[in-house]
């Protein structure tokens, strides 16, 4: 069974997209557990994460003041599982990452600038 030139190009484009940071950010969206949805609807929570070198652990800083209940819920979610995969480049380690919890889900984005 052979591959057509069109299907090979389509596969190459798909693999290229998977290596981009925007694709990485989209892949790292997570649905929020229903028990937290109402809490984050009223009080969205967001953090900036900065990394020293290419460390697997980062420094988590809140972007605003949240209610203690909302912050505890965000910390509980972060403790349960690693919230994102390894990025395709080292740009997040140099610029940092924004992580936001809302009623719709947890989203990750590349920080607009170095902290």
ROFIZA-56032 format. One record per residue: residue number from 0; y, x negated, z negated of N, C-alpha, C, O in turn. Coordinates in steps of 0.05 Angstrom, whole numbers. Atoms other than C-alpha are relative to their C-alpha. Layout:
! ROFIZA-56032
nr:nyy:nxx:nzz:cayy:caxx:cazz:cyy:cxx:czz:oyy:oxx:ozz
NUM:Y:X:Z:Y:X:Z:Y:X:Z:Y:X:Z
...
This chain:
! ROFIZA-56032
nr:nyy:nxx:nzz:cayy:caxx:cazz:cyy:cxx:czz:oyy:oxx:ozz
0:-23:-17:0:0:0:0:25:-18:0:28:-34:-18
1:-23:17:-3:65:-32:23:25:14:-10:26:38:-15
2:-26:-10:9:137:-25:0:18:1:24:18:-18:40
3:-20:-1:-21:191:-3:47:25:-16:-9:29:-20:-32
4:-24:15:6:256:-42:52:19:16:-18:32:5:-36
5:-17:-18:16:293:18:23:-9:1:-29:7:0:-47
6:11:-1:28:247:23:-38:4:-26:-15:8:-26:-39
7:-5:26:12:254:-52:-51:29:-2:-9:35:-11:-31
8:-29:1:7:330:-47:-49:6:18:-24:22:11:-41
9:-4:-19:22:328:13:-95:-10:-12:-26:3:-9:-47
10:11:13:24:284:-24:-145:18:-23:-9:23:-26:-33
11:-18:22:8:330:-86:-143:25:10:-12:35:-1:-32
12:-24:-11:11:391:-43:-156:-5:11:-28:12:8:-46
13:7:-11:26:356:-9:-214:-2:-23:-20:8:-21:-43
14:3:23:17:337:-76:-244:27:-14:-6:32:-23:-29
15:-26:12:3:408:-102:-234:16:17:-21:30:6:-38
16:-14:-17:19:437:-41:-271:-11:-4:-28:5:-2:-48
17:12:4:27:389:-53:-329:9:-25:-13:7:-28:-38
18:-9:25:12:418:-122:-339:29:2:-8:40:-18:-20
19:-29:-2:6:490:-97:-348:4:10:-28:-13:24:-40
20:-7:-9:27:524:-85:-414:5:30:-2:-2:42:-22
21:-5:-29:1:545:-15:-396:-26:15:-2:-29:35:-16
22:26:-13:1:473:4:-384:-12:-4:-27:-25:14:-38
23:10:6:26:454:-30:-449:12:19:-21:-2:29:-38
24:-14:-18:18:506:11:-487:-11:28:2:-16:42:-18
25:10:-27:-4:481:76:-456:-29:3:-10:-36:24:-21
26:28:-1:8:409:59:-471:-2:1:-31:-22:10:-42
27:0:1:30:427:49:-545:12:24:-13:19:22:-37
28:-9:-25:13:452:119:-557:-24:13:-14:-47:12:-4
29:22:-13:15:411:156:-608:9:28:-9:33:32:-15
30:-6:-27:11:408:229:-629:1:-2:-30:-14:-17:-43
31:-2:-1:29:428:243:-700:-19:21:-11:-21:43:0
32:18:-19:14:379:276:-747:15:25:-6:38:24:-15
33:-14:-25:4:396:350:-754:13:2:-28:33:16:-32
34:-11:-2:27:408:342:-829:28:-14:-3:42:-8:-22
35:-26:14:1:468:296:-814:21:12:19:45:5:17
36:-19:-9:-21:499:334:-756:25:14:-11:47:7:-2
37:-23:-14:11:544:380:-797:18:-19:-14:43:-17:-13
38:-15:20:15:566:322:-841:18:-16:19:41:-20:14
39:-14:16:-19:586:279:-781:19:16:18:38:5:29
40:-18:-18:-15:618:339:-746:27:1:-14:48:-1:-1
41:-25:-1:15:669:343:-801:12:-28:-6:36:-30:-8
42:-9:27:7:673:268:-815:-14:-21:17:-33:-33:8
43:12:22:-17:656:221:-756:5:-27:-14:25:-31:-27
44:-1:26:13:642:151:-780:-3:-21:22:-19:-19:40
45:3:22:-20:653:87:-740:4:-27:-14:19:-30:-33
46:-1:27:11:644:13:-754:3:-20:23:-4:-14:46
47:0:22:-18:658:-52:-720:-21:-20:-11:-23:-24:-35
48:20:20:8:603:-104:-721:7:-26:14:9:-27:38
49:-5:27:-12:619:-178:-711:-23:-18:-8:-35:-16:-30
50:22:18:3:568:-233:-705:10:-29:-2:28:-36:12
51:-5:29:1:570:-306:-725:-20:-13:18:-44:-12:14
52:18:12:-19:543:-345:-667:-17:21:14:-6:41:22
53:18:-20:-12:483:-310:-638:-21:9:-21:-45:10:-16
54:16:-9:22:457:-285:-704:-10:29:4:4:45:17
55:11:-27:-2:413:-223:-709:14:18:-21:12:43:-18
56:-14:-16:20:454:-200:-769:30:-2:5:40:-22:13
57:-28:-1:-5:526:-179:-764:15:10:-25:3:21:-43
58:-18:-9:22:585:-163:-810:10:28:8:23:31:29
59:-7:-28:-5:596:-88:-813:26:7:-14:28:4:-39
60:-26:-8:12:668:-64:-824:7:28:9:5:35:32
61:-8:-28:-7:691:9:-827:26:-1:15:43:-18:10
62:-25:0:-15:746:26:-777:21:18:-14:45:17:-7
63:-18:-17:14:776:78:-824:-13:6:-27:-35:-3:-33
64:11:-8:26:766:108:-894:-15:26:4:-4:45:14
65:17:-24:-3:709:158:-896:-7:11:-27:-2:-2:-48
66:11:-12:25:681:205:-948:-25:-16:-8:-39:-27:9
67:23:15:10:628:172:-991:-26:12:10:-45:-3:16
68:24:-14:-9:577:224:-969:-5:-8:30:-28:-14:37
69:3:7:-28:589:208:-895:-8:-29:3:-25:-36:19
70:6:29:-1:587:133:-907:-29:-5:-9:-43:-21:3
71:27:3:9:522:139:-946:-20:9:21:-41:-3:25
72:17:-10:-22:491:180:-889:-2:-21:22:-24:-26:33
73:0:21:-21:511:126:-838:-17:-24:-9:-32:-35:7
74:15:23:10:482:71:-882:-30:7:-1:-47:-10:5
75:28:-9:1:417:111:-890:-12:-2:28:-34:-11:32
76:9:2:-28:411:116:-814:-4:-29:8:-24:-35:21
77:1:28:-7:425:42:-805:-24:-14:-13:-36:-32:-2
78:22:13:14:373:23:-857:-28:8:11:-46:-8:9
79:26:-10:-9:317:65:-826:-10:-15:24:-34:-21:26
80:9:14:-24:315:28:-759:23:-17:11:46:-11:6
81:-20:16:-13:351:-26:-722:13:17:22:0:28:39
82:-13:-20:-18:403:14:-684:3:-8:29:8:9:46
83:-2:7:-28:404:-26:-620:-17:-24:7:-26:-39:-10
84:18:21:-10:364:-73:-577:16:-25:6:41:-25:4
85:-14:25:-7:381:-144:-556:15:3:26:3:13:46
86:-16:-3:-25:437:-145:-504:-9:-19:22:-21:-40:16
87:8:17:-22:426:-174:-435:17:-26:2:8:-45:15
88:-17:24:0:483:-224:-445:9:-5:-29:3:10:-47
89:-9:6:27:515:-257:-505:29:10:-6:41:3:-26
90:-27:-10:3:582:-220:-496:4:16:-26:24:12:-39
91:-4:-14:25:571:-173:-556:2:-19:-24:15:-13:-44
92:-2:20:22:562:-235:-600:27:-13:-1:36:-22:-22
93:-26:12:0:629:-261:-578:22:20:-5:42:13:-18
94:-21:-20:3:668:-196:-577:-4:20:-23:15:31:-34
95:6:-20:21:633:-151:-628:-8:26:13:-6:30:37
96:10:-26:-9:606:-81:-623:13:22:-17:18:18:-40
97:-9:-24:14:633:-12:-641:-24:19:-2:-37:24:18
98:22:-20:4:583:37:-670:13:25:-13:27:23:-32
99:-12:-25:9:602:110:-680:-21:21:-4:-39:25:12
100:17:-22:7:566:167:-714:15:26:2:36:29:-12
101:-12:-27:-2:584:238:-693:-22:21:-2:-46:14:-4
102:20:-21:1:549:305:-694:-19:-1:24:-41:9:23
103:16:2:-25:524:291:-623:-19:-23:0:-40:-22:12
104:18:23:0:494:223:-637:14:-25:-8:38:-25:-15
105:-10:26:6:503:150:-651:5:-14:27:-13:-16:43
106:-6:14:-25:538:111:-595:8:-29:-7:19:-34:-28
107:-7:28:3:547:37:-586:16:-8:25:10:0:47
108:-17:9:-22:602:4:-544:8:-29:-6:9:-37:-30
109:-10:27:3:627:-66:-533:29:2:-11:44:19:-1
110:-27:0:11:690:-80:-574:21:-7:21:15:-23:38
111:-21:6:-20:755:-81:-535:10:-29:-1:19:-39:20
112:-9:28:3:772:-150:-562:-14:-13:-24:-26:1:-40
113:12:14:23:749:-203:-611:15:7:-25:40:9:-25
114:-12:-7:26:762:-185:-684:11:-25:-14:22:-22:-36
